[in-house]
Every structure is written in structure tokens, then in C-alpha cells.
């Protein structure tokens, strides 16, 4: 399947406002779900989505199709905007305030209906994550999905900071060939 988002991002990088409008119309529902999961309130999520799309407009020329899918790139832009907003509010997503018991919070058992709703990128990511060592998977999920810093992970998991950094670095290195 052709990456329509990549084509629209390319046109956006050239200053095509109609392409940007179409990109917004097609991608914003998926990106809004990223915002809502991170921000927990609709008002904050809408702010982050708007700020994220401003950055997407400004930085569309930095997207490189060979490095990944356009939706993944835009999701990263939105996620980073959300984390910036949370830091500026000096708050954390509610999940990080819950006593953490282990990786069991994320069920890898997917139902057929769930798979239909998931994008191919997410399905691929889940397959790749399940190939990692449990410690690597846990640290990557807590860091990238829940926004924990390396130091927070070291404190929560009772491991040295260097160990946490190594698990994440090696896990990401193992994910890279799987995701291509």
C-alpha cells in the first residue's frame, strides 16, 4: 500500500496548503488518539494536536521516507509535543502515578477486532517488541509509551542507571532491523 501520508508531507514541505489540509483531515483522528492517551483531557489533547500540526507544517521538509513511515514520524512529533506540554505543566500522565507492578499492564493477547483497528505499523511494532528480552521491552514501553526518564526507570525497577540505558539502547538496536 502506498504511503499517502508521505506524499502529502512532501507536498506540505513544498508549501502546498491544500495538501496540508488533506493531511490534517486524514491523519488528525489517529494523532488525536495519541494526544488523548498521553494528555488525558480533551482540551489539552486538542492543544497538543494543534501545536503538533504547526510543527509538522514547519518541519515537513525534515521527514525522510527511507527512515520510516510518515504516520510514525508524525506520531513522534505529536508525542514529543505532548511530553513537552506535560513537562511544562509539571505533571505526568496518570499511568505513571499508579504503583507499577510489572509489564503485565500491557496485554499482548490481541483479539481479531483489535487487530482490525490497529495500523500495520503498530502491528509490526508489537511483533518486534515481543522478540525483545523482557527487560528491554519493559524499559522501552515505560520510556517511550509512558514517558518515564531513564532515572525514573532506574528508581522504579531498582537497577543502576547504566543498566537501564543499556537495555533501552540494545533494545532499540534490536528493534531497528525488525521494523524495516
Secondary structure as GFF3:
##gff-version 3
##sequence-region A 1 180
A	DSSP	alpha_helix	4	13	.	.	.	ID=ss1
A	DSSP	alpha_helix	17	39	.	.	.	ID=ss2
A	DSSP	alpha_helix	42	59	.	.	.	ID=ss3
A	DSSP	three_ten_helix	60	62	.	.	.	ID=ss4
A	DSSP	three_ten_helix	65	67	.	.	.	ID=ss5
A	DSSP	alpha_helix	70	88	.	.	.	ID=ss6
A	DSSP	three_ten_helix	94	97	.	.	.	ID=ss7
A	DSSP	three_ten_helix	103	105	.	.	.	ID=ss8
A	DSSP	alpha_helix	112	117	.	.	.	ID=ss9
A	DSSP	alpha_helix	120	129	.	.	.	ID=ss10
A	DSSP	alpha_helix	134	140	.	.	.	ID=ss11
A	DSSP	pi_helix	141	145	.	.	.	ID=ss12
A	DSSP	alpha_helix	150	157	.	.	.	ID=ss13
A	DSSP	alpha_helix	161	179	.	.	.	ID=ss14
###
